[in-house]
Amino acid sequence: MTEERPASLRRRPRPAADESVDPIDPRPTPTTATQQAPAIPQQKAPTSKPGPTADLSPARAMPTASPPAARAATVQLSVRVAPDVVQLLDAAVSAARARGERLTQRAAIEQAIRRVWG
């Protein structure tokens, strides 16, 4: 039975097929260069002339994807601020709490931006 077993049971890893391809700046390989893009079906031209109210702008000619159904009302913003700005934010939040208001650092930043540039 020992003759049927291979000499070494360890398997060596095989290199990936795209091992020599730079993932950041891929060059066209012979397989991708010879592949053709799928044909785009052509639309028939309208037989009647458009009226004066027809919108022929390029934006209307190309179909656009509809926006997602639920969009986030806020965007992620990660910034580093100077230590003195952190102290100002903490002081503003503490002062608001002393007045009985609920103010977060985010709300304080939003109010400041709206007051200066809004």
SULCORHU-V964408 format. One line per field, one symbol per residue. ss: DSSP state (H for helix, E for strand, - for the rest). A space follows every 50 residues. Layout:
ss = ???
This chain:
ss = -----------------------------HHHHH---------------- -------HHHH---------------------HHHHHHHHHHHHHHHH-- ----HHHHHHHHHHHHH-
